[in-house]
Amino acid sequence: MRFINFQVDNETRLGVKTEQGIVDVQASFANEADLPQSTKEVIVQGDKATLRIAELLQTNQDQLVYIEEDKLSYSACVNNPGKIICIGLNYRKHAEESNMPIPEYPILFSKFNNALAGHLEDVVISKQTEKLDYEAELGLVIGKTAKDVSEADALDYVFGYFTANDLSARDLQMRSGQWLLGKTSDGLLPIGPELVTKDEIADPNYLHVTCDLNGERRQDSNTKDMVFNCQEIISYVSKFMTLEAGDIIVTGTPEGVIMGYPKGERNWIKPGDEVTITIEGLGALTNTFIADK
């Protein structure tokens, strides 16, 4: 299934993308008690929720309420994750263009919920940065408690996958040895438009990944080139912290970021720019950038 979050009167609501269009779950099944109100609630409820929604969609087709997509206000496709874990330098060519060694272990850093943004949401370029960069990344969301899991079992703990843009303020990121400052300003993690359940993705470690800046292809790679694949990442992280349903992990970016260009050719993201991240099977995530007021 393909779930979205959208906004109505400043409240998050749940949608399901079907071949016929996007179904407003609450409007379609207003008389159904205890239906999930967002993707986070679907994730926490797990198979019980997805099966119930799938059955309602199948048996009540005459009462489905569809949303006009051109009027849709998307939210981040996973709302209120308990943890946002990011993996640094997870593609060899990206490490090389960054003049950094290939990691021996996954490099972990975090973002916070204030960084989340949705598809088609304007992202404000903070006054505190002059070097904002894009990063196309595969994201995954944990579906059940994972503690010290094996690589062989790791994907069993995944609920689904999504497209992400791990935006980075490079001047702030490199201000000290800790990357956090340049990673988690408001709006620096657009995710979506859809959260796609894992049954629809045959192999998350073999997906085409691209990034376009104002229509120009900047990144063009495949998740098969990750240093650490999804199973290795989940297993490794779970050895040090308990992962819970709704936690998200973004798995690193390939080469082609602005920071990787020669210094005289680094044209950082500016107001009016549009960035589209596309991942095979997961859809295209587009954001426009605006100046801070």
C-alpha positions as CSV (number, residue, x, y, z in Angstrom):
1,M,0.0,0.0,0.0
2,R,1.0,3.6,-0.5
3,F,0.1,5.9,2.4
4,I,0.3,9.7,2.6
5,N,-0.2,12.4,5.2
6,F,-1.9,15.6,4.3
7,Q,-3.2,18.7,6.1
8,V,-6.7,19.8,6.6
9,D,-7.3,22.8,8.9
10,N,-3.8,22.3,10.4
11,E,-4.6,18.7,11.3
12,T,-2.8,15.7,9.9
13,R,-5.0,13.2,7.9
14,L,-4.4,9.9,6.3
15,G,-4.6,9.1,2.6
16,V,-4.1,6.0,0.5
17,K,-2.9,6.3,-3.1
18,T,-4.8,3.9,-5.4
19,E,-4.9,3.5,-9.2
20,Q,-8.1,5.6,-9.1
21,G,-6.6,8.4,-7.0
22,I,-5.9,9.3,-3.4
23,V,-8.5,8.2,-0.9
24,D,-9.3,10.4,2.1
25,V,-9.5,7.6,4.7
26,Q,-11.3,9.6,7.4
27,A,-13.9,11.1,5.0
28,S,-14.5,7.8,3.4
29,F,-15.0,5.8,6.6
30,A,-16.3,8.4,9.0
31,N,-18.4,5.8,10.8
32,E,-15.6,3.4,11.4
33,A,-14.3,3.6,15.0
34,D,-10.6,3.8,15.9
35,L,-9.3,4.1,12.3
36,P,-5.7,5.4,12.1
37,Q,-5.5,9.1,11.6
38,S,-2.0,9.3,10.2
39,T,0.8,7.1,8.9
40,K,2.4,7.0,12.3
41,E,-0.7,5.4,13.7
42,V,-0.8,2.9,10.8
43,I,2.8,2.0,11.5
44,V,2.3,1.5,15.2
45,Q,-0.9,-0.6,14.7
46,G,1.0,-2.7,12.0
47,D,-0.6,-5.4,9.9
48,K,-3.9,-5.1,11.7
49,A,-4.3,-1.5,10.4
50,T,-3.1,-2.1,6.9
51,L,-5.3,-5.2,6.5
52,R,-8.3,-3.4,7.8
53,I,-7.8,-0.4,5.5
54,A,-7.3,-2.7,2.5
55,E,-10.5,-4.5,3.3
56,L,-12.5,-1.2,3.7
57,L,-11.1,0.0,0.4
58,Q,-12.1,-3.2,-1.4
59,T,-15.6,-3.6,0.1
60,N,-16.8,0.0,0.2
61,Q,-15.7,1.3,-3.2
62,D,-19.0,3.2,-3.7
63,Q,-18.3,5.4,-0.7
64,L,-14.7,6.3,-1.3
65,V,-13.9,10.0,-1.2
66,Y,-11.0,11.0,-3.4
67,I,-8.8,14.1,-2.9
68,E,-8.0,16.4,-5.8
69,E,-4.3,16.1,-6.0
70,D,-3.7,19.6,-7.2
71,K,-5.3,20.9,-4.0
72,L,-3.6,18.5,-1.7
73,S,-1.3,19.9,1.1
74,Y,1.2,17.1,1.7
75,S,2.9,16.6,5.1
76,A,6.0,14.5,5.8
77,C,5.0,10.9,4.9
78,V,6.0,9.8,8.4
79,N,4.8,12.1,11.2
80,N,6.4,12.3,14.7
81,P,9.1,9.7,14.5
82,G,10.7,8.9,17.8
83,K,14.1,8.8,16.2
84,I,15.5,10.2,12.9
85,I,18.8,8.4,12.2
86,C,21.0,9.4,9.3
87,I,23.9,7.5,7.7
88,G,26.9,9.6,6.5
89,L,29.3,8.8,3.7
90,N,27.5,5.6,2.7
91,Y,28.4,5.7,-1.0
92,R,32.0,5.3,-1.9
93,K,32.0,8.0,-4.6
94,H,30.4,10.4,-2.3
95,A,33.0,9.8,0.4
96,E,35.7,10.3,-2.3
97,E,34.2,13.6,-3.6
98,S,34.0,14.8,0.0
99,N,37.7,14.0,0.5
100,M,36.9,11.6,3.4
101,P,37.8,8.0,3.9
102,I,35.4,5.1,3.2
103,P,33.8,4.3,6.6
104,E,34.7,1.1,8.4
105,Y,31.4,1.3,10.3
106,P,28.2,3.2,9.5
107,I,28.5,6.9,10.5
108,L,25.4,7.8,12.5
109,F,24.0,11.3,13.1
110,S,20.5,12.5,13.9
111,K,17.9,15.0,12.9
112,F,14.9,16.1,14.8
113,N,11.2,16.5,14.0
114,N,11.5,20.2,13.2
115,A,13.5,19.2,10.1
116,L,10.7,17.3,8.6
117,A,8.9,18.7,5.5
118,G,6.5,17.3,3.0
119,H,6.3,17.0,-0.8
120,L,5.7,20.3,-2.5
121,E,6.3,22.2,0.7
122,D,8.4,25.4,0.4
123,V,11.7,25.0,2.3
124,V,13.0,28.2,3.9
125,I,16.7,28.8,3.5
126,S,17.9,29.9,7.0
127,K,19.7,33.3,7.3
128,Q,22.4,31.4,9.1
129,T,23.6,29.5,6.1
130,E,25.1,30.4,2.7
131,K,25.9,26.9,1.6
132,L,22.7,24.8,1.4
133,D,23.1,21.4,-0.4
134,Y,20.8,18.6,-1.5
135,E,21.2,14.9,-0.8
136,A,19.0,12.3,-2.5
137,E,18.5,9.4,-0.1
138,L,16.4,6.2,0.4
139,G,14.5,6.3,3.7
140,L,13.1,3.4,5.7
141,V,10.7,3.3,8.6
142,I,10.8,0.7,11.4
143,G,7.6,-1.3,11.9
144,K,8.2,-3.1,15.2
145,T,10.6,-3.1,18.1
146,A,14.1,-4.0,17.0
147,K,16.9,-4.8,19.5
148,D,20.1,-6.5,18.5
149,V,18.7,-8.0,15.3
150,S,20.7,-10.1,12.9
151,E,21.3,-8.9,9.3
152,A,19.4,-12.0,8.1
153,D,16.3,-10.8,10.0
154,A,16.7,-7.1,9.7
155,L,14.3,-6.4,6.8
156,D,11.5,-8.2,8.8
157,Y,11.5,-5.1,11.0
158,V,10.8,-2.6,8.2
159,F,7.3,-1.2,7.7
160,G,8.1,0.6,4.4
161,Y,10.3,2.9,2.4
162,F,10.2,6.5,1.2
163,T,12.1,9.2,-0.8
164,A,14.1,11.7,1.2
165,N,16.2,14.8,0.7
166,D,18.8,15.0,3.5
167,L,19.5,18.7,3.1
168,S,22.7,20.0,4.6
169,A,23.9,23.5,5.5
170,R,27.6,22.8,4.7
171,D,29.0,25.9,6.3
172,L,27.3,25.0,9.6
173,Q,28.0,21.3,9.2
174,M,31.7,21.9,9.0
175,R,31.9,24.5,11.7
176,S,33.0,21.9,14.2
177,G,33.7,18.2,14.3
178,Q,30.0,17.5,15.0
179,W,27.6,17.7,12.0
180,L,24.4,18.3,13.9
181,L,24.2,22.1,13.5
182,G,24.2,21.9,9.7
183,K,21.8,19.0,9.5
184,T,18.7,19.7,11.5
185,S,17.5,23.3,10.9
186,D,13.8,23.7,10.2
187,G,12.7,21.9,7.0
188,L,16.0,20.2,6.2
189,L,14.5,16.8,5.8
190,P,11.7,16.6,3.2
191,I,10.3,13.1,3.0
192,G,7.6,11.6,0.7
193,P,5.3,12.0,-1.1
194,E,4.4,8.4,-0.2
195,L,5.2,5.8,2.4
196,V,5.3,2.6,0.5
197,T,4.9,-0.7,2.4
198,K,7.8,-3.1,2.1
199,D,5.8,-5.7,0.2
200,E,5.8,-3.4,-2.8
201,I,9.6,-3.1,-3.0
202,A,11.4,-6.3,-4.0
203,D,14.9,-5.2,-3.1
204,P,15.6,-1.9,-1.3
205,N,19.3,-2.5,-2.1
206,Y,18.7,-2.2,-5.8
207,L,16.8,1.0,-6.5
208,H,17.6,3.8,-9.0
209,V,18.2,7.2,-7.2
210,T,18.3,10.6,-8.9
211,C,18.4,14.3,-8.0
212,D,17.5,17.1,-10.3
213,L,18.2,20.8,-9.6
214,N,16.0,23.1,-11.7
215,G,15.6,20.2,-14.2
216,E,19.4,19.4,-14.4
217,R,20.4,15.9,-13.4
218,R,22.9,16.2,-10.5
219,Q,22.8,12.8,-8.9
220,D,22.3,9.5,-10.7
221,S,23.1,6.3,-8.9
222,N,21.6,3.1,-7.4
223,T,21.3,1.9,-3.8
224,K,23.4,-1.2,-4.8
225,D,26.4,1.2,-4.4
226,M,25.8,1.8,-0.7
227,V,28.8,0.9,1.5
228,F,26.4,-0.6,4.1
229,N,23.1,-2.0,2.8
230,C,19.7,-1.7,4.6
231,Q,20.1,-4.9,6.5
232,E,23.6,-4.0,7.7
233,I,22.4,-0.6,8.8
234,I,19.4,-1.8,10.7
235,S,21.3,-4.6,12.4
236,Y,24.2,-2.3,13.4
237,V,22.0,0.5,14.8
238,S,19.9,-2.0,16.7
239,K,23.0,-3.3,18.6
240,F,23.4,0.1,20.2
241,M,19.8,1.4,20.6
242,T,16.3,-0.1,20.6
243,L,14.5,0.9,17.4
244,E,10.7,1.4,17.8
245,A,7.8,1.4,15.4
246,G,7.8,4.8,13.5
247,D,11.6,5.4,13.8
248,I,13.1,6.4,10.5
249,I,16.5,5.9,9.0
250,V,17.8,7.7,5.9
251,T,20.6,5.7,4.4
252,G,23.1,8.1,2.8
253,T,23.5,9.9,-0.5
254,P,25.5,9.1,-3.7
255,E,28.0,11.4,-5.4
256,G,26.9,14.6,-7.2
257,V,26.3,16.9,-4.2
258,I,27.2,20.6,-4.6
259,M,30.0,20.2,-2.0
260,G,31.7,17.7,-4.4
261,Y,32.1,20.3,-7.1
262,P,35.3,22.3,-7.4
263,K,35.2,25.3,-5.1
264,G,34.7,27.8,-8.0
265,E,31.7,25.8,-9.3
266,R,29.7,25.3,-6.1
267,N,26.5,27.1,-6.8
268,W,24.6,26.5,-3.5
269,I,20.8,26.2,-3.4
270,K,19.2,29.7,-3.6
271,P,15.7,31.1,-3.4
272,G,13.6,30.0,-6.3
273,D,15.5,26.8,-6.9
274,E,13.5,23.5,-7.2
275,V,14.9,20.1,-6.3
276,T,13.3,16.8,-7.2
277,I,14.5,13.5,-5.7
278,T,13.3,10.4,-7.4
279,I,13.7,6.8,-6.1
280,E,12.5,3.8,-8.2
281,G,9.2,2.5,-6.9
282,L,8.8,5.3,-4.3
283,G,7.9,8.4,-6.3
284,A,9.3,11.9,-6.8
285,L,9.8,14.3,-4.0
286,T,9.8,18.0,-5.1
287,N,10.5,21.1,-3.0
288,T,11.0,24.8,-3.9
289,F,13.3,26.9,-1.8
290,I,12.4,30.4,-0.5
291,A,14.3,33.1,1.4
292,D,14.0,33.6,5.1
293,K,11.9,36.7,6.0
